[in-house]
Amino acid sequence: MMKTSKIIIALAVLSATVLVSCEKNEIAPLEDCVAASIEYQNLIDNISYQQTSYGNTQLEVYKNMPTSISIPSGSTIRINAAWNFEDYKNSDAEVSKIFVIVDYGNGAKECEMPKNSDAPWICIPGYKSGNVKVKFVLSNGEEAIVGPLSFTVNSDNKVLKDKEIESYQSTTDSRVLLASDNDSEKEGFRYLFAPNHFEGLHGGFGLYKALLSNSFNSSNDNFMAYFGLFCLTNRGLNSNQIKIVAADKISANNLYPELTQKYGCSLGEFNARFEFWDVPIDTNVVDPFHTYVNSIGLDTYSNLDTLTINNPQSELVLNMDKPYFKFITSYGKKGVGRLGFLNMSNKAATLEFVMQR
C-alpha cells in the first residue's frame, strides 16, 4: 500500500511539473510581443501607402508583412510600430520609449520615435538605400529590437520641380522658407527645404513649421529632420540679402535652436552644397526662372547631370539682384534654384527649383 501511495505521489508531482512547464512554454518572449512594418508613399507619382496600419490588435499581420521594399526615388518611407502583451509574462507591461535605428550606409543613427498613439509611426526619406531597426523599451527597462527592415531606392531619372508641389497644394505657401530669427515672424513659415511631399502635412517642401503657441506643430512630429537639406537665415545681413545654409551647418551656426533641440538627432544627415549661378535671366517675361531653365534644357534629368559645380559651399549669401544658385545634395542629386524675396525684405523667401529626384 505504501509503495502504491509513493507511486501516486510521484505521478502527481510529475504531472504538476509537466503542467507548469507547458504553461511556461505558452508565455511569449518579449520579441514576439512587439512588431514593426515598413511601407512607402510617393504623392508626386500618386502612389499611396502599400500597407495599412492595423493597430495593436493585429500584431500577427505586422509580423507577416514584407521586411524589404523597393521604392522609386523621391518617396517617403513610413515605419509603423505595434505591441501586444496579452501572452507576455506581464500583460500589464508598458512601452516607455521607441527608437528607430536607421543606417543609410554611413553608420547607424538612433533617434526616438514619437509615441503619440497605441500604433505610432514615423517617416524617413527615401534619398538613399538603407535599413532600419525598431527598438522597444519597456517601463521596467527591458528591451527588444525588431528588424532590420530594408529599403532599396531605385533612381527613375525623373525631375522634381516646385511647380509640381504647388499644383498639388494650390498655394505658393508650400514653398515658403523662413529666414528671420525673430519669433514674432515665424508663425506660418517653414524652416527646412525637403524635396518630398507628405500626406497630411500642409506645406509640402518646408518640412517643419515654425513656432505655434510656443511649441512645434504636433502634426509634424512624425516626420524626422532627416528630410531637411537646407534652411535660410538673415542673421547679420543687409535687407536685400538671404543666406542659404546646409542642414549640417544649422547647429554649428546656432540657427533656430528650437529646431535643433527637438529634431537635432537626425538633422544634417542629408544636406546640400551650393554655388552661385550667374545666368542672364530675363525678368520681364512671365515665370522667368522656369522659362530660362526650360530654354537651356535643364528641365531633364540627363541635362542636369551636366551641371558643373566647381566650388560647392555649405553657405551662400544671395541677394535680390543675384538670387540664383546651383546645388548638389549629399546623395548626389543636382539642381538649380531661385530665392524669391518676400515683401522686399529678407524675412522669408519662396523657393523655385528644378532638381534630380
C-alpha positions as CSV (number, residue, x, y, z in Angstrom):
1,M,0.0,0.0,0.0
2,M,2.9,2.3,0.9
3,K,4.6,1.6,-2.4
4,T,1.4,2.4,-4.3
5,S,1.0,5.7,-2.5
6,K,4.5,6.7,-3.3
7,I,3.9,5.9,-7.0
8,I,0.7,8.1,-7.0
9,I,2.5,11.0,-5.3
10,A,5.4,10.7,-7.8
11,L,3.0,10.7,-10.7
12,A,1.2,13.8,-9.2
13,V,4.4,15.7,-8.9
14,L,5.4,14.7,-12.4
15,S,2.1,15.9,-13.8
16,A,2.3,19.2,-11.9
17,T,5.9,19.7,-13.3
18,V,4.7,19.0,-16.8
19,L,1.8,21.4,-16.4
20,V,4.0,24.2,-15.1
21,S,6.4,23.5,-17.9
22,C,3.7,23.8,-20.5
23,E,2.3,26.9,-19.0
24,K,5.7,28.5,-19.2
25,N,6.2,27.5,-22.8
26,E,3.0,29.4,-23.6
27,I,4.4,32.6,-22.3
28,A,5.7,34.6,-25.3
29,P,9.1,36.2,-25.2
30,L,9.2,40.0,-25.4
31,E,10.5,39.8,-29.0
32,D,7.2,38.0,-30.0
33,C,5.1,40.7,-28.4
34,V,6.4,43.7,-30.5
35,A,6.4,44.2,-34.2
36,A,7.2,46.8,-36.9
37,S,6.4,47.2,-40.6
38,I,7.8,49.3,-43.4
39,E,5.9,50.9,-46.3
40,Y,6.3,53.9,-48.6
41,Q,4.4,56.6,-50.4
42,N,5.1,58.9,-53.3
43,L,2.5,61.5,-53.8
44,I,4.1,63.1,-56.8
45,D,3.6,59.8,-58.7
46,N,0.3,59.3,-56.9
47,I,1.5,56.1,-55.2
48,S,-0.3,55.6,-51.9
49,Y,1.0,53.6,-48.9
50,Q,1.4,50.0,-49.9
51,Q,0.4,48.7,-46.4
52,T,-2.0,49.7,-43.7
53,S,-1.6,50.5,-40.0
54,Y,-3.5,47.8,-38.3
55,G,-3.0,48.7,-34.7
56,N,-2.0,46.6,-31.8
57,T,-4.9,44.1,-32.1
58,Q,-3.4,42.7,-35.3
59,L,0.2,42.1,-34.3
60,E,0.5,39.0,-36.4
61,V,-0.5,41.0,-39.5
62,Y,2.6,43.2,-38.9
63,K,4.8,40.1,-38.5
64,N,3.7,38.7,-41.8
65,M,4.4,41.9,-43.8
66,P,7.4,42.2,-46.1
67,T,10.6,43.2,-44.4
68,S,12.2,44.6,-47.6
69,I,10.7,47.1,-50.1
70,S,11.9,48.6,-53.3
71,I,10.8,52.2,-53.9
72,P,11.1,54.9,-56.6
73,S,13.3,57.9,-55.8
74,G,11.5,60.8,-54.2
75,S,9.5,58.5,-51.9
76,T,8.7,58.8,-48.2
77,I,9.3,55.7,-46.1
78,R,7.0,55.1,-43.2
79,I,7.9,52.8,-40.2
80,N,5.0,51.5,-38.1
81,A,5.4,50.1,-34.5
82,A,3.0,47.9,-32.6
83,W,2.9,45.7,-29.5
84,N,0.5,43.4,-27.6
85,F,1.4,41.9,-24.2
86,E,-1.5,39.5,-23.8
87,D,0.8,36.5,-24.0
88,Y,3.7,38.1,-22.2
89,K,4.8,37.3,-18.7
90,N,3.3,40.6,-17.6
91,S,0.2,41.5,-19.5
92,D,0.2,45.0,-18.0
93,A,3.7,45.8,-19.4
94,E,4.0,49.3,-20.9
95,V,6.2,50.6,-23.7
96,S,8.1,53.5,-22.4
97,K,10.0,54.6,-25.5
98,I,10.6,53.5,-29.1
99,F,13.7,54.2,-31.1
100,V,14.3,53.9,-34.8
101,I,17.9,52.9,-35.7
102,V,18.5,54.0,-39.3
103,D,21.5,53.1,-41.4
104,Y,21.9,54.7,-44.8
105,G,25.3,53.1,-45.2
106,N,27.3,55.7,-43.2
107,G,26.8,54.0,-39.8
108,A,23.6,53.6,-37.8
109,K,21.9,56.5,-36.0
110,E,19.4,56.0,-33.2
111,C,16.5,58.5,-32.8
112,E,13.4,58.4,-30.7
113,M,10.1,57.8,-32.4
114,P,7.2,60.0,-31.0
115,K,4.9,57.6,-29.1
116,N,1.7,59.6,-29.5
117,S,-0.7,56.7,-30.0
118,D,-1.1,53.0,-29.5
119,A,0.1,52.4,-33.0
120,P,2.8,55.1,-33.6
121,W,4.7,55.6,-36.8
122,I,7.4,57.8,-38.2
123,C,8.6,58.8,-41.6
124,I,12.1,59.0,-43.1
125,P,13.2,60.0,-46.6
126,G,13.9,57.6,-49.4
127,Y,17.0,59.5,-50.5
128,K,19.4,56.5,-50.3
129,S,19.0,52.8,-49.8
130,G,19.4,51.5,-46.3
131,N,17.8,49.7,-43.4
132,V,16.1,50.4,-40.1
133,K,15.6,48.6,-36.9
134,V,13.0,49.4,-34.2
135,K,13.9,49.2,-30.5
136,F,11.1,49.0,-27.9
137,V,12.0,49.9,-24.3
138,L,9.6,48.9,-21.6
139,S,9.0,50.9,-18.4
140,N,10.9,48.3,-16.4
141,G,14.0,48.8,-18.7
142,E,13.6,45.6,-20.8
143,E,14.3,46.0,-24.5
144,A,13.6,44.2,-27.7
145,I,14.7,45.0,-31.3
146,V,12.8,44.3,-34.4
147,G,14.5,44.3,-37.8
148,P,16.3,45.0,-39.9
149,L,13.7,46.3,-42.3
150,S,15.4,47.2,-45.6
151,F,14.6,49.6,-48.4
152,T,16.2,49.9,-51.9
153,V,15.8,53.3,-53.7
154,N,15.7,52.9,-57.5
155,S,16.6,56.0,-59.5
156,D,13.9,56.6,-62.1
157,N,15.7,59.5,-63.7
158,K,12.9,61.9,-63.0
159,V,13.0,65.6,-62.4
160,L,11.3,67.3,-59.5
161,K,10.0,71.0,-59.8
162,D,8.4,73.3,-57.3
163,K,5.5,73.7,-59.7
164,E,4.5,70.1,-59.1
165,I,4.0,70.6,-55.4
166,E,2.3,74.0,-56.0
167,S,-0.2,72.4,-58.3
168,Y,-0.9,69.7,-55.7
169,Q,-1.3,72.2,-52.9
170,S,-2.8,75.0,-55.0
171,T,-0.7,77.5,-53.0
172,T,2.7,79.1,-53.2
173,D,2.8,78.8,-49.4
174,S,4.0,75.3,-49.9
175,R,7.5,76.6,-50.8
176,V,8.0,79.5,-48.4
177,L,11.1,79.2,-46.2
178,L,11.7,81.2,-43.1
179,A,14.8,83.4,-43.0
180,S,14.2,85.5,-39.8
181,D,15.3,84.6,-36.3
182,N,12.6,86.6,-34.7
183,D,9.9,84.6,-33.0
184,S,7.2,87.1,-34.0
185,E,7.9,86.4,-37.7
186,K,8.0,82.6,-37.6
187,E,4.4,81.5,-37.5
188,G,3.1,80.0,-40.7
189,F,6.5,79.7,-42.3
190,R,8.7,76.6,-42.7
191,Y,12.3,76.1,-41.7
192,L,13.8,73.4,-43.9
193,F,13.7,72.5,-47.6
194,A,12.9,68.9,-48.2
195,P,12.3,67.6,-51.7
196,N,9.4,65.4,-50.7
197,H,5.7,65.8,-50.3
198,F,3.9,64.3,-47.3
199,E,0.3,63.2,-46.8
200,G,-1.4,65.3,-44.2
201,L,1.4,67.8,-43.9
202,H,0.3,71.1,-45.3
203,G,3.3,73.0,-46.6
204,G,4.9,70.3,-48.8
205,F,8.6,71.0,-49.2
206,G,9.1,73.0,-46.0
207,L,9.4,70.2,-43.6
208,Y,8.9,71.8,-40.2
209,K,6.6,74.7,-39.5
210,A,7.6,77.5,-37.2
211,L,6.5,78.0,-33.6
212,L,2.8,77.9,-32.9
213,S,1.8,78.8,-29.3
214,N,5.5,78.3,-28.3
215,S,5.5,74.7,-29.3
216,F,6.0,72.8,-32.5
217,N,3.0,71.9,-34.6
218,S,2.3,68.4,-33.3
219,S,1.2,67.2,-36.8
220,N,4.8,67.4,-37.8
221,D,6.2,65.2,-35.1
222,N,6.1,62.1,-37.2
223,F,8.5,63.5,-39.7
224,M,12.2,63.4,-38.9
225,A,14.7,66.1,-39.8
226,Y,16.4,63.5,-42.0
227,F,14.3,65.1,-44.7
228,G,15.7,68.6,-44.5
229,L,18.6,69.7,-46.8
230,F,18.9,73.4,-46.1
231,C,17.4,76.4,-44.5
232,L,17.6,80.2,-44.8
233,T,18.8,82.9,-42.4
234,N,19.1,86.7,-42.4
235,R,21.4,86.9,-39.5
236,G,23.9,89.7,-39.8
237,L,22.9,90.5,-43.4
238,N,21.6,93.5,-45.3
239,S,17.9,93.8,-46.0
240,N,18.4,92.7,-49.6
241,Q,20.3,89.5,-48.7
242,I,19.4,86.0,-47.5
243,K,21.9,83.3,-46.7
244,I,21.2,79.7,-47.7
245,V,22.7,77.2,-45.2
246,A,23.2,73.5,-45.4
247,A,21.3,71.3,-42.9
248,D,24.6,70.1,-41.3
249,K,25.6,73.7,-40.5
250,I,22.4,74.7,-38.7
251,S,23.7,73.6,-35.3
252,A,27.2,74.9,-35.9
253,N,25.7,78.3,-36.7
254,N,23.2,78.2,-33.8
255,L,20.4,78.8,-36.2
256,Y,16.9,78.1,-35.0
257,P,17.9,76.4,-31.7
258,E,14.4,75.2,-31.0
259,L,14.6,73.1,-34.2
260,T,17.9,71.6,-33.2
261,Q,16.7,70.9,-29.7
262,K,13.7,68.9,-30.8
263,Y,14.9,67.3,-34.0
264,G,18.7,67.5,-33.7
265,C,19.1,63.8,-33.6
266,S,18.7,63.4,-37.4
267,L,19.4,66.9,-38.5
268,G,22.1,67.2,-41.1
269,E,22.3,63.5,-42.1
270,F,21.4,64.8,-45.5
271,N,22.3,68.2,-46.8
272,A,23.3,70.2,-49.9
273,R,26.2,72.3,-51.2
274,F,25.8,75.5,-53.2
275,E,27.4,77.6,-55.8
276,F,26.3,80.9,-57.5
277,W,24.6,80.5,-60.8
278,D,25.3,83.7,-62.7
279,V,22.8,83.5,-65.7
280,P,21.2,86.1,-68.0
281,I,17.6,85.6,-67.0
282,D,15.1,88.0,-68.4
283,T,12.9,89.1,-65.5
284,N,10.4,90.8,-67.8
285,V,8.9,87.6,-69.1
286,V,6.2,85.5,-67.3
287,D,7.8,83.0,-65.0
288,P,11.4,84.0,-65.8
289,F,13.1,81.3,-63.8
290,H,11.4,78.3,-65.4
291,T,11.3,79.9,-68.8
292,Y,15.0,80.2,-68.8
293,V,15.6,76.7,-67.3
294,N,13.4,75.2,-70.0
295,S,15.1,77.2,-72.8
296,I,18.5,75.7,-72.0
297,G,17.3,72.2,-71.5
298,L,17.8,71.9,-67.7
299,D,14.4,70.5,-67.3
300,T,15.6,67.0,-68.0
301,Y,17.5,64.6,-65.7
302,S,20.4,63.9,-68.1
303,N,21.0,67.6,-68.8
304,L,21.0,68.4,-65.0
305,D,23.7,65.8,-64.8
306,T,26.0,68.0,-66.9
307,L,25.9,70.8,-64.4
308,T,29.3,71.7,-63.2
309,I,29.7,72.7,-59.5
310,N,33.4,73.6,-59.1
311,N,33.4,75.2,-55.7
312,P,30.4,73.9,-53.6
313,Q,29.8,75.8,-50.4
314,S,27.9,74.9,-47.2
315,E,26.7,78.5,-47.0
316,L,25.9,81.0,-49.7
317,V,24.7,84.7,-49.4
318,L,22.2,85.5,-52.2
319,N,20.6,88.9,-52.9
320,M,17.7,90.3,-54.8
321,D,19.8,91.0,-57.9
322,K,21.5,87.6,-57.8
323,P,19.1,85.1,-56.3
324,Y,20.1,82.1,-58.5
325,F,22.2,79.1,-57.3
326,K,23.3,75.6,-58.3
327,F,23.3,72.8,-55.7
328,I,24.2,69.2,-55.2
329,T,22.8,67.0,-52.4
330,S,24.8,64.8,-50.2
331,Y,23.2,61.8,-52.0
332,G,24.4,63.1,-55.4
333,K,21.4,64.8,-57.0
334,K,21.9,68.1,-58.8
335,G,19.6,71.1,-59.2
336,V,19.2,74.8,-59.8
337,G,17.1,77.2,-57.7
338,R,16.0,80.8,-57.2
339,L,15.0,82.6,-54.0
340,G,12.1,84.9,-54.4
341,F,12.4,87.6,-51.6
342,L,9.0,88.2,-50.0
343,N,7.7,91.7,-49.4
344,M,11.0,93.2,-50.4
345,S,12.5,92.1,-47.2
346,N,14.8,89.2,-46.1
347,K,12.4,87.7,-43.6
348,A,11.5,84.8,-45.8
349,A,11.6,83.7,-49.4
350,T,9.7,81.5,-51.8
351,L,11.8,78.7,-53.4
352,E,11.7,77.9,-57.1
353,F,13.8,74.9,-58.2
354,V,14.3,72.1,-60.7
355,M,16.3,69.1,-59.5
356,Q,17.0,65.5,-60.0
357,R,15.0,63.5,-57.5
